[in-house]
Amino acid sequence: MPIVRFALMASLLLATPAGARALRSSRPAPPRTASLGFAPGVVLVVQRDDLPLRLAEGEPVEAGEPSLGSALARLGIARARRVGRPAGKWAASILALESDRADFDPRAAADALRATGRFRAVCPNYRFHVFATLPNDTYLDNQWSIQDPGDVDVDLPEAWDLEKGGPATVIGIMDTGVDLGHPDLASKIWTNPGEVPGDHVDNDGNGFIDDLHGWDFGLGNADPNPAPVFDAYGIDEGFHGTFVAGIAAAATNNAEGIAGAGWNCRILPLKVTDDVGDITAEAIAAAFEYAADQHVKVLNMSFGGPGDPGVPEFFQALVDMADSAGVLCVAAAGNDGSDTPTYPAACDRVLAVAATDFNDQRADFSNWGAWVDVGAPGASMFSCLCRNYVIDDFSQIFYLYLFGWDGETPYMFGDGTSFAAPLASGVCGLVRNHFPAFSPEQTIARILSTGDSLAYNLPIGPKLNAYRAVSAPITAVGDAAAAPLAFARIAPNPFRASTVLRFTLPAAGPARLTIFDCAGRRVRALADGDLEAGPHAIPWDGASDAGAPLGSGIYFAQLESRGGILRQKLVRLR
């Protein structure tokens, strides 16, 4: 087979001084034992059954005992109001006692009322917060994709409350290599349990000697550490794989560096660059096979190329192999700002990831189109710089002035769908750990059905939402096992007037074909009943169940049968 070379979706030249946020050290997260804040002028009481305080509509609060009435007057409590439904079962049980005095101290008042022994509970009107897990990593503030005051992040802290991944969930990083000794990655690198380190023997019989921490498929050795890779401008982009790995699953809550989306997930380095920096089809094929043999849960590919003859079929065959082994493939959509499909992102059963910026818009460099599945932050991303070899002076200057590198620590900024993809891969790791029975297709459907529906200027799918991906009820995905149920083709897609949905049922029986909008609302039932086995073609005119034409946007066709549930994306243009 002839060697096919694919250029990395280099993000280096995209990171400009205007695009990168200033490097800063993270503020320490407030300790969980810190005192709660509270609303001024209010104390809440939960009354006992004898109701020591009575409240008539429009009247001042009345104390059943003179001593309690004196306490209220002394504290400056002038009125009360019911908490909850006025006519509810517990209407008189919970009251908010209010004061207009400037010197009113809710904590002191609560202590005084609690000391009377007349209430089940008394407390200020505290302000609580959701248990959004904020790790203590030094540069967390640089990671706007995790936590941003403008809420353009992907809700990872909320997701981490429910799921932090696990060491059995392995994310393969097919790239330029991963710095195995990086302080934020060393503890996260996958270790081959069947290999004895350094004995020069293929202990597990998989054809790779001493593949303790992955493999270098470009050079054919057991060292997947990165080496210099120079682009056309002479800038070293060998850090690319290390940067990607950091976003996906850097050590989190280790009081150092950054937080990885996958928290407890492991990283499997799959180096595919050769000694001149090329990524060949041969190296890619070998790395795919290795990932499938190791049954990694997620395979991140932040590289690609156009659909030259043979390329789509080549990648599709590899994706099919990986998918059959339970590997979820995630790929960057590309940085050309066009709708031309790139591969492997445009393959079936690959989660194609576009980039959004910190204005919650499609990043101007990001590719787009009906073949793109989901958008995720990819501009001004902060992650790991490899430090296993000395970087040349020329590249260091670029890192310093264009990528926010401080000249010392192994971290800097970068832009690109290359870095949106590993964020999605990390979240996919959380989903696969949270729902271990999910197939790769079900995981992709979960990511799409729980994403945020935003009005981008060009179609890139919903925006990644980590919290909803692990918390939303399982309705659109289902828990049925994967089956030989398949959408054959939906064309045209995108469409204006109408399109035809073609699918194949492996057996006769009840089946349902439904159209949902991006918010998960059913808009059209196209089929619901017993269908024959074999191919089917059902047209859709872009209208709702009521016959009203639907607007432009992204929709999902959901096919359900005894064999399982499949979803396919459609784009309506008007």
Disulfide bonds with the S-S distance in Angstrom:
none
